Amino acid sequence: MARAVKRFVCQSCGAVTSKWSGRCESCGEWNTITEEAAPAPGPAGGGLARGGKGRRLEFAGLTGSTPQPPRYRSGITEFDRVCGGGLVVGSALLIGGDPGIGKSTLLLQMAAALAKQNTACAYVSGEEAIDQVRLRAERLGLADAPVQLTAATSVRDIVATLERPDAPRVAVIDSIQTMWLDTVESTPGTVTQVRASAQALVELAKRRGIAVLLVGHVTKDGAIAGPRVLEHMVDTVLYFEGERGHQFRILRTVKNRFGPTDEIGVFEMSDRGLSDVANPSALFLAERRGHVSGACVFAGIEGTRPVLVEIQALVSPSALGTPRRAVVGWDSNRLAMVLAVLEARCGVSIGANDVYLNVAGGLRIGEPAADLAVAAAVVSSLADEPVPPDMAVFGEIGLGGEVRPVGQRDARLREAAKLGFRRALVPKGRAGSAAPARSEGIVVDEIEHLADLVARFQPADRPLQRRREAGPERSRRD
């Protein structure tokens, strides 16, 4: 009898090694390598020699008519938006997020909404009993929805159930880390089990035309646990963002083969579950107080939607030898770059101060267009001069201090005008494009260098600049 082949697999990144070690060389994690059984190696050539010749493939051109894939629309506007218009028939969707963020609540609401529209939906729970899911449905007011519930962890049993002619058309698997396949000799949650279970469920979705939604746990770094190939296997990857103690939740599209990526859906958590937020900008700015230094409204773009959000900065003298830089909702490296440009190119003295930056509302911003709004908030806090409450700001900052144009300028200005803003501080338009001084009912103030922004907040009795040569054109030192 052939001896079983053993291999060592990292449970964090899926790297395979021939021997055990305490630290994975691929991802650097400690104590994540476990021993697993590996299939016996096949013959030379990958087994092609014993299979005979393959069939000849037919090629097709790029031209031709391809109909739009049919979709299931749940009626939950924000969920349908991030999916590109609804769940595509025969697609596989993966949703991840921190524990307690609301993944199971959202998918139960989605399944109930589809079931009420005569779309057969199944909810397979691998972590909770049926009674626990019923209690959640009763709390959300969904007890009368005709959703088919079951508690199972065997992928073989789930596939056999969904293979029936009368099987549901939408299946929720909560979660993929609890599923196991009896043909794989490893415990549930390991890299091998997660990969094999997901592959079986994705094949079922394609073969039977069932929309399968997989719930995925996340690691301490915020990435979905399991092999990275898991995100490549599915059609759509969604991340649920937000703080459990905060009422707002952000559902963000990271990958979508049937729609735009980086789209967001905004939800509000209450005792009745998650509800849609039709106008996120108005909600994020609802509690904004005017005439407060260190607060600036940023006109951003999330996917295809313009979103206005308040950026708050606090600059205070530091009692420590090394000043603190605390950031919530933005990239800390980006803040360090903006502060360095203010110091080196504009002569603003910040080095001995603590800097705290916060994006109000729980939204996380990733686009470089927020640079100018962050700089305006920091300079406003340092000078104790408030940004005009009716002004929206956006623009990218270069290392030379120049303010660079960003895309979708008109969409940002339209959203700002719709919310009552009358002024906008923006980069100067590209060469050859004559930008109007007034656009979308907003007075547009264009600047070319970060020093122009500093000059607007510099009080006469307490200058912000400490270097004589500060400005866009620094004089040579003698």
N, C-alpha and C positions, 0 to 999 in steps of 0.2 A: 504494500500500500504506500502511496506517495506521501511523503512527509509534508505537513502543512507549512506553508511559507508564512513567516511573520514579518511585519513591518511596523515602523514607528511613525505615527501621524501626529502633527501638531493640531490641537483642537482649537487654536485661535486663527491660524491662517491656512491650514490644510497641507503644509509642506510635509513631504515623506522623506524619511531618513532610514538608513540601514541599522542604526543603533540608537540606543536611548541616550539622551543628554538632558541636563537640567535646564538649559536655555536653548530656545529655538534660534537657529542662525538666520532664518528668513525674516521673522517679525520681531525678534528680541524678547519675546515673552518668556517668563520663567514658569516651570512646572506645568507646562501645557502639553507635553509629548506623552502619548500613551501607546501601548502595544496593541495592534489589531491584526487580525488574520487577513492575509492577502490571497487572491485567487492564484492558482498554479499557473506559471508562465506557459504560454502557448508555443507552437512551433515557430521557426524562423519565418520572417516575412509577415508577422502579425496574424497568422492563421489564414492568409489568402490562398495558400497553396492547396489546402484541402477543401476549399469552398467552390472551386470552379470559376468560370468566367462570370463577370457581372454583366448586367444588362446595359445596353447603350442608352445614354441620356439624350434627350431632345432639348435643344436650346430655343429660346424665344427672344425676340427683340424688345427694346425698350418702349416702342410705340405700341399702342393698343389701349383698349378701354378696360379699366378695372373698377368695378362698382365699389362704393363705400361699404365697409363692413357693417353688418347690422349690430345694433347696440341695445342694451337694456338700460332705460332711463329710470333711475330710482325716484326722481322727484326731489331729492336732496340737492339743491342747486350747487352748493360748493363742492360736494363730492363728485357730481357729474362734471363739473368744470375741470377739476384736476385730472380726471380720467380722459379728458378730451371730448366730452359729450355723452358719457355713459359707458357702461361695461360692454366691451366688445365680446360677441359670441365666440366661444372657444379660446379665450385668452386666459392668461395666468397673471395674477396681480399679487405683489408682495408689499405688505404694509408693516413698517417697523416703528418703534418708539419706546420711550422709557416706560417702566412698569407704572401702572396707574394713570397713564396719560389719557386714556379713553379709547384705545384701539378696539377692544371688544364691544364697548358701548356703541361706537360709530357703526361697526359692521352689523351689529344686531339691529340697529335702527334702519340701516340700508336694506338688510334682508327682509325686515318687516314691511318696509315701504314697497319693495318689489312684490312680496307675497300678496299684498293688498291689491296689486294690479294684475293678479292672476298669473304671475310668474312663479313657478314652483321653486322654492329656495330651501336649502338644507344647511343647518348649522351643526358642524361636527366639533365638539369640544373635547380636547385632550387634557385639559387642566381642571375643568370644573365638572361637577355632576349636573344632571338634567335639572334637578331642583334648584340649584344655584342659578342656572341660566333663566329659569322661570321666575325666580325672585327678582332678577334684574329686569326682565321684561315687564313684570307687574309694576315695578317702581317707575319705569319709563312710560307706562301706559300703553304697552304693546302686547298685552296678554291675549287680545283677540285676533292677532295676526296669525294667519295659517302657515307659520314657519315650522318645518320638520326638524326636530331636535334629536340628537343622539350623542352619546359619550363613547368615544372609541379612540384608540391609538394605533391599531394595526392598519397599515396601509393596504395590505391584501384584502382585509374585510371592507375597507372604504371603497376601494376600486371595484370590488365585486358588487357592492350595493349600487354604485353609480353607473355600472354597466347595464343595468336593467332598462328595458324600453320605457318604463314609466319613471325613470330617474329624474330628479330635479334638474333644472337648467342652470342654477347658480348654487355653488357650494362654498361655504366658508370653513376653512380649516384653522382651528385655534388651539394650539399653534404648531408650526412645522417642527419646532425643537422637541416636541413630545411624541412625534410620530416615529414608528420603527417598522423596519422591513425584515421579515424572518430569514431572508436570504443573505443578510449582512450580519456577520459575527461581531457586533459591537453594541454598546448600550445606546439607548435613545439620547439624542442631543449631541452626539459626537459628529465630527466632520463627515465621516463616511455615511452615517445614517441620515443626516440632513440632506446630503447630496443625493443619495439613492431614493429617499422618500419624495423629495421634490421632483426628481426626474420622473418617477412613476406617476405623480399627480399631474405634472405638466403634459406628459404623453396622453393621459386620460382626457385632459381638457381639449387637446388638439384633435384627438380621435373621435370623441363623442360630441364635440361642440358645446362643452359645458364651461361656463365662466367660473374659474376657481380662484378664490381669494385666500392667500396664505398670510397668517399672522406670524411675524418674526420677532424674537427677542433681540435686544441690542446689548452690546458690550459696554464697558465703562467709558470707552472712547466715543460712543454714540453710533457706531457702525452695527449693522445687522450681524448677529452671531452666526457662526458657521463659515463655510468656505465662500470666498469671494465669487466663485463661479455661480453661486445661488442667484445673485442679482443678474447674471448674464443669461440664465436659463428662462427667467420669466419675461413677460412682455412689458410690465409696468412696475415701477418701484416707487412707493410713497413713503415719506417719513412724517411722523407726527411729532411736532415740536411744541414746546411750551412748558411752563412750570405747573406742577400739580396744585400749588397754592394760588395760581393765577386763573382767572376766569376765561382767558382767551386761549385758543388752540389753533395752531397753524398746520395744515396738511399740505406738504410740499411734494411736487413731482420731481423725482431725480432722473427717472428714465421712463419713456413712454414711446412705444413703437407705433401708436395710433393717435398721437396728439402732440402738442407742444410740451417741452420740458421746462422745468423751473417754474411751473405754474403753481399758484398757491390757492388754498381755500381757507377761509377764516371761520372759525366756529366759536361759540360762546357756551361754556359749560355751566349747567344749572342742575337743580335737583330733578329736572325732567329730562336730562340728557343733553345732547349737543344740538344747538340750533344754529341755523345759517346766519351769517352776518352779510347782509346785502351790500353795505357800503362800509368797508373796513376803514377807509380814511376818516370818515366822520366819527367812527367809534374810537379810533386811536387818538383823535384830537379832542374827544368830548370833554376830558377833564383838564385840558390845557389852560394854564393861567397866563394871561398876557403881562407884559412889562416885568418879566423876571429875567435877570441876567443869567446867561449860560444855557438858555433854551432856544432852539432853532428848529424850524419845520423843514424837513427834507422831502422833496418831491422825487420819489423813486419809482422804479418799474419792477414788478414781480411777475415774471412770465409775460403775459399779454396785458396785464392790468396795472394801471398807474395807482400807486399807493402813497399817501402822504402820512408821515409819521414824525413825531417830535423827538429830537435828539437833545439830550440833556448833558451838560458838562459842569463839573465843579472843580475849580482850581483853588487850592488852599495851601498855605505855608506848611511845610513838612517839618515834623519834630524828629524825624529819623535821619540817619546818615545817608540812606538811599531812599529817595522819594518813591512813593507808590504809584503804580499805573494800573488801575482797576477798570476793566471793560466788561460790559454786559450787552450782548446783542450785536457786537461788531468785532472785527479782527484786531487783536491787540498789536500785532505787527504793523498793521496799517496805521493805527494811532501813533505808534512810535515814529513812523515815517513822517506823519503830518507834524508832529511836535518838533522833529529834527529840522524840517524845512522852515518852520516858523522861527526856530532859533538861528539857523545858519543863513537863511536868505532874507529874513525880515527883521532880524535882530531882536525878536521878542524873548524876554527873559522868562523861561518856564522851568529851567533845570532844577531849581531848589524847591519846587512846589509839588504837592501831590495832585494827580489828575485822575478824576473819576468820570467815566463816560457811561451813559445808559441810553438805550433805545426804549422809549416808553411803549408799553402795550405788549411786551413779550415777543415782538417780531425780531428776527435775526436778519441783518442786512449784509449782503455780500458784494454788491456792486461798487466799483470805484467812484461812481458819481456822488457818493456820500462824503467824499473828502472835503469839499468846500463847506458843506453844512457842519461837519465836525470841527473844522477850523474856525468857523464863525461862532460856534457854541463855546469853544475853548477861549477864544479872544474876548468874547462877550463876558464870560465869567471872570477872566483875568482883569479886565477893565471895569467890571461892574457896570457895564452899559448894556441894557437889554436890546436884543434884536427886535426890529419893528414887528409887532404881532401880526400884521397883514402881509408879511414877506415870506416867500418860499425860496429855498436855496438849493442848488445842485450844481455839480461840476467836479471834474477830476483834477488833482494837483500832481504836477510833475516834480522831480527832484530839484529842478532848477527854480522852483517857485512859480512856474507858469501854470495857468489855469486852462485846462484843455476842454474842448467841447465833448459832449456825450450824446448818445443816441436818443431818439424819440422825444425830442425837446417839445414839440407841439402837444403831444399827449400829456406830458407832465404839466404844461401850462394850462391845458384845458381842465385837468382835474383840480388844479389849484384855484382856477377861476370859479369852478362849480361850487367850491367850498367857501367862497367869499374872500379869497386873497386878492389883493390889488397890486402887489409889487412882487418882483422876482429878481433875485441876484443870480446871474447865470454867466457862463463863460462867453467870451466873444465868439461870434460865428466863424466858421472856416473861411479861408481866403476865397474870394469870389462870390460869396453868398452875403447879400445885404440883408441883415436881420432887422426887422422893424423895431422901433423904439417902444411900440405898444403892440402886444399880441394877445389874442384871446381875451381882450378886456383887461389885461394886466400891463402895468408899466414895467418894461424890461430894462434892468440895469446890468450892463455887460462890463466885465472886468477881464484883464489880461494876465495880471500877476497877483500873487497872494498879498503883496504889499498894498495893493489897492483896497483889499478887504481890511487890513490892519489899520489903514488910515481912517476908515469909517468909524472905528471904535476907539480911537486913541484920544483920551481926554487931554485938554490943554494943560491942566495943572499936574498931571501924573503920566508922563510918557511911558509907553510900553517898550520903546526901543532903547537898547543900551549901547549900540554900536553906531558910530558916526557914519559908517559906510553902508548901513542897512538900506535895502531897497532893491528894485529889480536890476539896477546896474551898479554894482559895488565898485568903488574906486580902488585903485591899486594902492597897496601900502608902501610907504617910502622905506 
